[in-house]
Amino acid sequence: MSTNEDFVCALCHELIYEPVVLPCSHAFCRACLVDCLHRGPSSRRCPLCRKLLHATSKEDLIPCAAFATLLAERFPEEYASRAAAEKAAAEPETEGSASDGQEELPLFVLESILPLQRLHLNVFEPRYRALVRVALQSGRRFGLVGFDVSGSHLKHGVEAVIEVCEQTHDGRFQLQIVASRPFKILEASLHESGYLLATVRFPTTEKVPASEEVETAESLLPDLEEWQGFVRAERPHQLEGILRQLGPRPPCTQPGAMALWAAALLNPLPPLGVAPELRVDVLAAESVAARLQVVKRGLKASLEHLRLLANSPARRWILMFTRLPAPVALTAVVVVACIVSAAFPGQARS
């Protein structure tokens, strides 16, 4: 072959076709890298320098158009031959059979959050600054998990996607992240930069849900409406902000997604303080049915609490007072203080 060695793929030893340039600057054929992905999580590294490759599917590997044009112009016959060979060898791909939803993610150990929730991170530790740099170079994704009772990390977490990243003059990162998919950690090891690197498994996307799961999801709807009514009565603006962040509720025909949405509503960020903590149990649930039951128990406990508050006379007076305009509320406080002082003069002097 007459091509320069710089344009030869180190995997197939032919002219690079559909070149993908990795963050480490090494380039390979797209098909060769896809083949690496299909070998499982342990192969998701640059074949030359072994730096982490955060990609799980063919869609994550985007060819460099300028490099491809250069190759086609400089080596027209060989590039056309590669294109013809790839087209002839192309076969329909089967979804999800490559690696059982597994991949490697760097782990940020902080707290458990749920899909659709957003969090601001002030990243100052050297190990996590290194993690952010890796994530920015490879899909803007990392894993986020909470601490367990022993001070180690939990076995379940979420994939976090960096939406906004600003670096300060002292090297810190200010991140806005959104949680996407839940995962289970299969194994984790310490990376040389100090953060944990984990092999995680994502749950399979629900296809046709069981009728019992759909029925359970539907049974939650009246209680969810009642719950929102109680919260809206006291904190309308906060509830509307939570609903805007979470987006529309998934239909009951997607009970897994609906359970995650409902859990994020009950345990929002920042917290409302009216529902038991569900996030860890929801992420750890091994099935859609189990996840729905966690949400159902939490919703029931929260409703009981909110009903007691709603029926409390003292609570009604406090709620009515907090709804007064500020000048009126201040005047009321002064009047009450004067009445108390007049009624208990000895106590006031002491």
C-alpha positions, 0 to 999 in steps of 0.5 A: 500500500502506498499510503503514509504510515500516519494515515494507516489504522493501527487496528486493521493496518489499512488506510483509515476509513471514516476517521475518528480522532480521539481526545488523545489525538490518535485516529482510527477507522470508525468500524475498528473502534465500534468493534472495540466497543463490542468487546466490552467495557475493558476494551473501551480505551484508546488502543494505543495509549489506553486512555479512557474512551467514554463511548457506548455505541456507534453513534458516540463515534463521530468521524472527522469530516475534514480528515475524511476529505483529506484522505479521499483527495490524497488517496482516491482509489484506496479510499473508494476501495475501502468505502466499497468494502465497508458497504459490502460488509455492512450488516444490520446491527442488533440493539443492546447485544454488544455489552449488556449495557455496560461501560466505564465511568469515572465516579464523583462520590457526593450524594444520590440524585435522581434522573432529571434532577439538576445540581450545581457543583463547585469542583476544587479537589485535584482528583475531581478536577482531573475527572471533569477534564476527562469528562469534558473530552469524552462526552461530558459524562461521569457517574454520580453516587452517594456515600454509604453508612461506612463512608464508602460509595453506594452501589447504585448511582446516576449518569451525570451530564455536564450542561454548563462548565466554567473554570475559575482563575484558581483552577476550580470548575463550576458545573451545572449537571443533570442526571440521566440514566441510573446504573449499578456498579459492577466493580470499581478501582482507583484511577491514577489521578485519584478518582474511582473508575467503575464498570457500571451496568445500565438497566435495559430500556423497558419494552412492553411493561407488565400489566401489574406495573401499569396498574400500580403506576395508574394507582399513584395518580390520584395520590400524586394529584392530592400531594401536589394540591397540598404543596401548591397551597403552601409553596406554589412557586417552588412546586412550579419550579420543580415541575418545570425542571422535571418536565411532563410526567411520563405516561403510566405505560412507561412505569419505570420512567414514571416511578423515577419522575414521581420520586424526583417530585417527592424528593426535589432539589432543594428538598421540600422536607415533606416526604421521606428520603427515597432516592437511595432506595429508588436507585437500588430497586432491582426491578420496575415493580420494586421501584414503584413500591418504594414510591408508593410507600413514600407517597403514602407517608408524605400524604399522611404528614401533609393531611395532619398539617392541613388539619392543624389549627396552629398550622392554618394560622401560621399559613394565613399569617405568612400569606399577608403582605410584608407591611401588614405582617410586620404590623401584626407582629408589633401588635401581638408583641404589645398585647403580650407585653401588656398581658404579662408585664412582670414577665416582660420586665424580667 
